[in-house]
Amino acid sequence: MSLPIPDPSFWRGRRVFLTGHTGFVGGWTALWLQKMGAEVHGFALNPPTDPSFFAATGLPDRIAASTIGDIRDPAPLAKAAAAAKPGIVLHLAAQPLVRAAFHDPVATFATNVMGTAHLLDAVRNLSGLSAVVVFTTDKVYRNVNWPWPYRENDPLGADEPYSGSKSAAELVTEAFRNSYFARAEQPVPVVTVRAGNIIGGGDWAQDRIVPDAVRAFAAKQPLIIRNPKAVRPWQHVLDAARGLLLIAERTAAKQLPADTLSWNLGPGDAETTPVSDLVDHLVKGWGEGARWEHRGDNEVKEAHFLTLDSHQASRHLGWKPVWHVAAAVQHSVSWYRGFLAGDDMAKASLAEIERHVSDVAP
């Protein structure tokens, strides 16, 4: 069955201000937008890892503008946003790691909370703006470890600094929406996107399962897993990016109900599986003696069970993931194999987007 894909005719020539373009999800989003002909103006810190998707795909030379800056510093951010003259703003810049947040909560709150406030303040008086999309996380919900998926109207909450910072970013977004964007002479819709655990090629962050696995397997070492029984909503980065772009597109075109202010993007129940299942797929996909070991670590409190209800995205957008866990792992391993072999990763990543689109809308 064919599903909707982002419309190149909508994005062609459209000016997009994208924060976090040097990161993993932001990089794939920027590349897809560039492929469709959008004029992408990125603002972010230098790539957080070396290697990085940003460098491997030559993104600095592919997009219209790449400004290296810190969203914790409002003046350069406001200058870059004004220079971009965007029609759409996508805010993906963040400190995205749970354990890093635990060890440095103040910096995490400064980036995820005040950075969001700085971004929204920078764009709230720009003319020609048709939509703002703030990317958060599935961890914004008050997790009580029940077996049911969380819906967009369930309470927000936090058990550790990362989820707290992202929940607070949602509240900051709500406050700016109600105080400024909704009351402007030409109201601008502002929505948030809460995505499940994202995997895919080009992620090199520490303390994430897939890049940790690649490093371990390439070094002929076992992958160390802390919580193999923890259940998470795994999805490929291109499924998440597709949902994000569809939300931005339909929001800007005023094709969505005005009261749909937050969106879950996650897989169905069958694809919400334990960490051990994901790792088994990685071991099988990598081969060559790949293996994993369990070593418990209770330093950071993490939810045992977390899954999202994405019926709203299915109903209003026609969105659902098409690369389920096995396929998502297969595409991820293929990307890393290509990178380690010295392949042209811009060409390979653009081909990956083409494969995804052909699987979504055959």
GIRAHU-V116630 format. One record per backbone hydrogen bond with DSSP energy under -0.5 kcal/mol. NH is the residue of the N-H (numbers start at 1). CO is the residue of the C=O. E is the energy in kcal/mol with one decimal. If there is no record, write none. Layout:
BEGIN
nh & co & e
NH & CO & E
NH & CO & E
END
This chain:
BEGIN
nh & co & e
3 & 360 & -2.6
8 & 6 & -0.7
10 & 7 & -1.2
11 & 7 & -1.7
12 & 8 & -2.4
13 & 37 & -2.9
14 & 11 & -2.4
16 & 14 & -0.5
16 & 39 & -2.6
17 & 88 & -2.4
18 & 16 & -0.7
18 & 41 & -2.5
19 & 17 & -0.6
19 & 90 & -2.3
20 & 43 & -2.2
21 & 18 & -0.6
23 & 20 & -1.5
27 & 23 & -1.4
28 & 24 & -1.9
29 & 25 & -2.3
30 & 26 & -2.6
31 & 27 & -2.4
32 & 28 & -2.3
33 & 29 & -2.5
34 & 30 & -2.7
35 & 31 & -2.3
36 & 32 & -1.6
37 & 34 & -1.3
38 & 33 & -2.5
39 & 14 & -2.7
40 & 38 & -1.0
41 & 16 & -3.2
42 & 40 & -0.6
42 & 65 & -3.2
43 & 18 & -1.9
44 & 67 & -2.0
53 & 202 & -0.8
54 & 22 & -0.5
56 & 52 & -2.5
57 & 53 & -1.9
58 & 55 & -1.3
59 & 54 & -1.9
61 & 58 & -1.2
62 & 59 & -1.5
63 & 59 & -1.8
64 & 40 & -0.6
65 & 40 & -1.9
67 & 42 & -2.9
68 & 66 & -0.6
69 & 44 & -2.4
69 & 67 & -0.7
73 & 70 & -2.3
74 & 72 & -0.7
77 & 73 & -1.2
78 & 74 & -2.7
79 & 75 & -2.2
80 & 76 & -2.4
81 & 77 & -2.4
82 & 78 & -2.3
83 & 79 & -2.2
84 & 80 & -1.7
85 & 81 & -1.0
85 & 82 & -0.5
86 & 81 & -0.6
87 & 15 & -2.8
88 & 15 & -1.6
89 & 131 & -2.1
90 & 17 & -2.7
91 & 89 & -0.5
91 & 133 & -3.1
92 & 19 & -1.3
92 & 90 & -0.8
96 & 94 & -0.8
101 & 97 & -2.0
102 & 98 & -1.8
103 & 99 & -1.8
104 & 100 & -1.7
108 & 104 & -1.7
109 & 105 & -2.7
110 & 106 & -2.4
111 & 107 & -2.1
112 & 108 & -3.0
113 & 109 & -2.1
114 & 109 & -1.5
115 & 110 & -1.0
117 & 113 & -2.1
118 & 114 & -3.0
119 & 115 & -2.3
120 & 116 & -2.6
121 & 117 & -2.4
122 & 118 & -2.1
123 & 119 & -1.4
124 & 120 & -1.1
126 & 123 & -1.5
129 & 126 & -0.6
130 & 87 & -3.4
131 & 87 & -0.9
132 & 189 & -1.9
133 & 89 & -2.7
134 & 191 & -2.8
135 & 91 & -2.5
135 & 133 & -0.5
136 & 134 & -0.6
136 & 193 & -3.4
138 & 195 & -1.7
140 & 137 & -1.1
141 & 138 & -1.0
142 & 155 & -2.4
143 & 141 & -1.2
144 & 142 & -0.6
150 & 307 & -2.5
154 & 151 & -2.2
157 & 140 & -2.5
164 & 160 & -2.2
165 & 161 & -2.7
166 & 162 & -2.1
167 & 163 & -2.5
168 & 164 & -2.3
169 & 165 & -1.7
170 & 166 & -1.6
171 & 167 & -1.6
172 & 168 & -2.6
173 & 169 & -2.3
174 & 170 & -2.2
175 & 171 & -2.5
176 & 172 & -2.5
177 & 173 & -2.6
178 & 174 & -2.6
179 & 175 & -2.3
180 & 176 & -2.5
181 & 176 & -1.5
182 & 177 & -2.9
184 & 180 & -0.6
184 & 181 & -0.8
187 & 184 & -0.5
187 & 185 & -0.5
188 & 181 & -1.5
189 & 130 & -0.6
191 & 132 & -2.4
192 & 261 & -2.1
193 & 134 & -2.4
194 & 263 & -3.7
195 & 193 & -0.7
196 & 265 & -2.5
197 & 233 & -0.6
199 & 235 & -2.5
203 & 200 & -1.0
204 & 202 & -0.6
208 & 205 & -0.7
212 & 208 & -2.4
213 & 209 & -2.5
214 & 210 & -2.4
215 & 211 & -2.3
216 & 212 & -2.4
217 & 213 & -3.3
218 & 214 & -2.4
219 & 215 & -1.2
220 & 217 & -1.5
221 & 216 & -3.3
223 & 291 & -2.5
225 & 223 & -0.5
225 & 293 & -3.1
230 & 227 & -1.5
231 & 304 & -3.1
232 & 273 & -2.1
234 & 232 & -1.3
234 & 271 & -0.8
235 & 197 & -2.1
236 & 323 & -0.6
237 & 199 & -2.2
239 & 236 & -0.8
240 & 236 & -1.8
241 & 237 & -2.8
242 & 238 & -2.1
243 & 239 & -1.9
244 & 240 & -2.6
245 & 241 & -2.6
246 & 242 & -2.4
247 & 243 & -2.5
248 & 244 & -2.3
249 & 245 & -2.6
250 & 246 & -2.8
251 & 247 & -2.4
252 & 248 & -2.5
253 & 249 & -1.8
254 & 251 & -1.3
255 & 250 & -2.9
260 & 257 & -1.8
261 & 259 & -1.4
263 & 192 & -1.8
265 & 194 & -2.5
271 & 268 & -1.3
272 & 269 & -1.2
273 & 232 & -1.1
273 & 271 & -1.0
275 & 230 & -2.0
276 & 228 & -2.6
277 & 274 & -0.8
278 & 274 & -1.5
279 & 275 & -2.6
280 & 276 & -2.3
281 & 277 & -2.0
282 & 278 & -2.0
283 & 279 & -2.8
284 & 280 & -2.4
285 & 281 & -2.7
286 & 282 & -2.5
287 & 283 & -2.5
290 & 287 & -1.7
293 & 223 & -3.0
295 & 225 & -2.3
295 & 293 & -0.6
302 & 300 & -0.5
306 & 231 & -1.2
309 & 150 & -2.8
310 & 308 & -0.7
314 & 310 & -1.9
315 & 311 & -3.1
316 & 312 & -2.7
317 & 313 & -1.7
318 & 313 & -0.8
318 & 314 & -0.8
319 & 313 & -1.8
324 & 322 & -0.9
328 & 324 & -3.4
329 & 325 & -2.6
330 & 326 & -2.2
331 & 327 & -2.7
332 & 328 & -2.0
333 & 329 & -3.0
334 & 330 & -2.1
335 & 331 & -1.9
336 & 332 & -2.2
337 & 333 & -2.7
338 & 334 & -2.2
339 & 335 & -2.4
340 & 336 & -2.7
341 & 337 & -1.5
342 & 339 & -1.5
343 & 338 & -2.6
345 & 343 & -1.0
348 & 344 & -2.3
349 & 345 & -2.3
350 & 346 & -2.4
351 & 347 & -2.1
352 & 348 & -1.7
353 & 349 & -2.0
354 & 350 & -2.1
355 & 351 & -2.5
356 & 352 & -2.4
357 & 353 & -2.7
358 & 354 & -2.4
359 & 355 & -1.8
360 & 356 & -2.1
361 & 357 & -2.9
END
